[in-house]
């Protein structure tokens, strides 16, 4: 039943928006939890519900670039040297 309603909403939005890919309409509709009015507004504003590349890089920077450079070495500052008397 929900699948049928979603397909009807996709058909409605696609016909309203003109030359818009139904997959884009589906993503935007799902982004707005099936709210046709919100999805229509988003589509008119150019929303494609695609994650931006900067968003993807923000959470995965460690996976993409590996560990941070210069992580070896002491974690505390070195002790000051104490002068010795001769």
Secondary structure, DSSP 4 states (H G I P E B T S, - for coil): -HHHHHHHHHHHHHHHHSS--HHHHHHHHHHTTT-HHHHHHHHHTT---PPPHHHHHHHHHHHHH-SPTT--S-SSPPPPPPPPP-
